[in-house]
C-alpha cells in the first residue's frame, strides 16, 4: 500500500511538470511571425491573419511589412483597418493578367506595410498583435509563403524570410506559410505557420499521455496485488 500511495502522489507531480513543458514549448513556438486562416481553400476567399509577437525585452515593434508571393498573385486583397496603425499597399503589374469576377486584373498586391502611429501604439515586450486582410481567389497550391520584415523602435529589423524544408530543422526566422486545403475538401479548413512547431508539440503531448497511462497502470497493478 505504501508503494501505491507513493505512485498516487507522484502522478500529479508528473502531470504538473508535463503541463509546464507543453506550455513552455507552445510559448516558444508562438514566438515567430505567423500567418493563418480558418477557411483557406484553393480557389476560395479567406480572412488571412498575420500574428506578430514582440521577442525583445526593451523595444517596441513599430512596423510590419508583409510581401505577397509574386508567383501566386491574388485578384482581390482588402485590408482591415487597425486602430493605432496606418497601412500602405504596394502593387505590381502582372506579366500575365488574371481573371476575376470583375474582369481581367492587370495589377496585384505585392506588399502591405503596417506602421504604428506612435510608439505608444506599437507592440510592446511581452505582447503580440494581429493584422488582417481579406484575400482571394487563393491559388491552386498546397501553401503560400509570405515573407515578412519586423522593425523595432531601436531600428533593428528581423527578417522572417527563411525557407522551411519539410522534415528538416526549423530555421531561426521562418517565413510565414499559409497552408491551403483542397477545394474538394468538405471539412472546415485551417491554416498555420509552417515549421515543425506543431508536430513537435503534438509528439510531446502524445509522449506525456503515454507516460501518464503507464503510471496509472503501474499504480493500479500495485493496488490490486493481493497480500502474500
Buried (B, 14 or more C-beta within 10 A) or exposed (E): EEEBEEBBEEBEEBBEEBEEBBEEBBEEBEEBBBBBBEBBBBEBBBBBBBBBBBBBEEBBBBBBBBBBBEEBBBBBBEBEEBEEBEBEEEBEEBEEBBEEEEEEBEEBBBBBBBBBEEEEBBBBEEEBBEBBBBBBBBBEEEBBBBBBBBBBBEEEEBEBBBEBEEEEEBBEBBBBBBBBBEEEEEEEBEBBBBBBBEEBBEEBBEEBEEBBEEBEEBBEEBEEEEEE
